[in-house]
Amino acid sequence: MGIENSPQLLNAIRGAFESFGWDRLSFLSLTGKSELMMRDVLAVHLHQSLGDRYHVAREWSSSRHDLVVFEGGVPSTIVETKFWTAFDSLDSKKRLSRNPKHGLLGALEVDVRKIKETRSGVGVPGRDFGATFIYAADPSAMHSPPKGVVKYESHLAKGSAGRALDALLDDAVAAFAEASKEIGVVASGCIGHGKCWGSEVFFGAVIVEVT
């Protein structure tokens, strides 16, 4: 199987982003919606690292699963990804909201149901995961980007006010890991950091296994 456990998936995520470059990832995360970009970076890494025995797909099937690894023509791993700011995770209403468009927990629950429906239809077991990425940055510490350049600037500023970014990221990741523990958290923590416009950007992940 291409991805046999959560440590292997976490290592693949770290490897993908390190290869891509944390500074490049920081820039792209700050200047636009980055959920699909992060998925694509991971997909390319898996395509290159798993070898010809496996096939990696994006937006597969009518459910448009973010990332699927096929072995022998069968989906052995399905991964759904989401991307939020640390402020989103630390806001209890947003963190616990069941609204999939505006709440972290709701978005994860929809992904889990979607994976379970597909896995049931396929009729063969696999190792499936939901990966929620969280990032922390401080716009006030950057080299004066013009207004509107930094996506979600107000959220990032609210979350980072008076806080060390690494501690902020740790708290945000821990909060969502606690919120989603009943779904089945198998890994969480900081996965890396880069710089953009002179300021650090920290990235974390909460990974649940869908059973």
Secondary structure, 3 states (H helix, E strand, C coil): CCCCCHHHHHHHHHHHHHHHCHHHHHHHHHHCCCHHHHHHHHHHHHHHHHCCCEEEEEEECCCCEEEEEEECCEEEEEEEEEEEEHHHHHCHHHHHCCCCCCCHHHHHHHHHHHHHHHHHHHCCCCCEEEEEEEEEECHHHCCCCCCCCCCCHHHHHHHHCCCCHHHHHHHHHHHHHHHCCCCCEEEEEEEEEEEECCEEEEEEEEEEEEC
